[in-house]
Amino acid sequence: MSNARTNDQDRAREHGAVHTRTDARLGRFALRPVDPAGDAELLHGWVTHPKSVYWLMQEATLTDVEREFMAIAASEHHDAFLGLHEGEPRFLMERYDPAHVELKGLYEAQPGDVGMHFLCAPTDTPLHGFTLAVITTVMDMLFVDPHTRRVVVEPDVRNTAVHALNEAVGFRVERTIAKPEKNAYLSMCTREQFEAARATLDSRDAPGGTKSR
């Protein structure tokens, strides 16, 4: 099969994409809105997997998952996107207004704040650098909006893997906050912090650059 035909097929699977990014090492990433009915079975398998414990939906039924994403789709302060890698579903991202969702009353929201969650599909054959490429793609999408000044996250304090990823793309921990479901590190990343972090990552991936391990 020709490369041109393969590219056409990838783009067909990306129909409805609201953002795309090509990673220098791992290829093409895209995000499209979640279809609550059509994607529910796929997402149910992801969010209930033991590796997705920090998503807090381990006991969810298929109906629970469909209802959850229907509620998100109906919300004016929350939306969800299915992430594709080379045309195949590989991750999930939620974007929310932290003044109204998740962090309401827990911090002093500023104009231009955007909240975010992301989840990579569980796999037994992980691809080196994939999660970093995913969070970079997610941040790239959020900052494409000129109104976004700062991304705000609240990961579980025990989730050491995501703390390292957050730091790599520019997040800084502000403080620990107590939420009903967890203790979390309230963390922020400005546009300038993300751009500086991405420049550092790009220099490591450039020919002759220093490779991280």
N, C-alpha and C positions, 0 to 999 in steps of 0.2 A: 504494500500500500504506500502511495506517495506521501511525503510530508504535507503537501498541500491538502490532500484529502483528509489526513489525520487532523490537521488544524481545523478544517471545516466541521468535522464531527465534534471536536472539542467545543467549538463555538456554538454548535447546535445544542449541545447539552447545557451550555451556559445561557440559554435563552432566558431573558428576563434579568440578567445580571445588572446590578446597580454599580458595581465597582470591579475592576480587574487590575491585577498587578503581575508583572513578570519578575520572578526571583532569579538572580544571576546564576544560582546553582541548581535550583529545584524546579524552575519552569513557571508555568502559568497558574495563577490563583484567581478566583472570582467569588463574588458573593451575590446571592439572589434572595428575595424575600422567602421566608418559610411558607409553605402551603400546609396549613394545619392538618387537613385531611390527608392529602397526598403524601406528606412526609412523616406522618405520625408513627408509622410502623418502624421506619428507619431510625427515627430519633428515640423511640422507646428502647430499642436495642442499645443505643449509645448511653442514654442517661441512667439506665438501670444496671449497667455493667459494673462489676466490682471496682474497676479502675476509675470510675466516674463518681466515687464516693462524695467528693466535695461539691458535686452538682445538687446533692440533697434530694434526689428523686429515686433512690434505690428501690423503694417499695411501690412505685407508681405502676398502675395498670396502663394498658394501651389507651383506654378511654380517658384516664387522668392526663396523659400526655397530650392527647388531641384537645382536650378542654383547656389545658394550660396554654397551648399555643393559639387557640382560638381567642382566649382572653387577651393575650398579648397583641394579637392582630387587631382587636377591637379597641385597644387602649390608645389614647392620644399621647401618652408619655412613655411608651415602651414598644419596641419592635424587635423582630428576630430574623436572622438571615442564615441560610444554609451556605456553607463554604465549600467550594469545589477546588480540587487540585487536578490539573490536566483533565478537567471535565467530569471528574468523579467526586461524589459527596465525601468529604473528609473532615469537616469541622462545622461547628455551630457558633454563632455569635449573637448576643443580645445587646441592644443599645437602649439606654433609658435616660430619663431626665431625673438626676439624683435629688432634685428639689421636691419631687413628687413620688418617686419610686425608690425602694431599697434604703435610701439614706435620709429620707424626710425627717427633719428634726434632730438628726444625729451630727450634723456639721453645718457650717455656714456656707450655703451654696452661693456661687457667684455667676453672673451672666456668662454664658459660653461654656459652662460645665456640662460634660456628657459622661454618663456612666456606661460601663461595659462589662460583660462577662464573655468568656469564650471557652469552648470545649473541643478538644480534638477527639476524633472517633477512636475508640479503643482498638488496638491492633497488636498482634503477636509478632509483627515484623516492622518495628519502628524504622523510620527513615531519618538518618542523622541530620539534625538541623531543622527538622520539619516544624516543630512547635515554635521555634524562634521565627521561622518564615511566616507562620500563621499569625502570630501576634503582631509582627511587623506589617503584614497585610491589613489586619484589623485596624491598627493605629493609622495606617496610611489612609484607609477609607474614612475614618472619623475626622481626620484633619483636612481632608479634601474640602469639607464644608467650611467655608470661611468664617462662619459664626462660632465654630468650635475653638475655644481658647485653652481648655484644659480637660483632660480625661481623668476621671475619678474611678477608683476601684476599691473593693473591700474584700480581699481574699481572706479565707480562714487562716489564722495565725499558724496552723499546723501544716499548711500547704507549701512546704519549702521549695518544691519544684517551680511553682508559679511565681514565688517571690524572686527567684533568680531570673526568670524570664522578664518579669516586670522591670527589674533593675536594668536589664540589658537594653531595654528600649526607652529608658529615661525616667521611670517612675521613682519617686522618693516617698518613703513612709513618713506620714505626718504624726500618727499616733495610733494606739490601739483603741478600738471602740467595741462596746458590747451590744450585739444584736440578739434578737430573740433566739435565733437558730445557731449562733456561733460568736466567738470572739474574732475580730477581724482587724487587719492592718489597713486603716484608711490611708490610701496612697494617691498621689497626684502626679500627673505628667503634663507639663505645658507643651505648647507647640515647639518652643525653642529647645526644650530638653529632648524631645523626640528627634528633632532634626539633628541635634548634636550627637545623640546616640546612634542614629542611623548612619551618619557620616563615619563614625568609628567602626561600625559593623561593615560598611561598604569597603573601607580601607583594608580591613582584615581579609575580605574575600577577593580583593584585587590581586592580579598577578604580582608575586613578590611580596605580598602583604603578610602580616603575622597571623597565622591561623590559631584560633582559640581551640582549646580541647575540653 
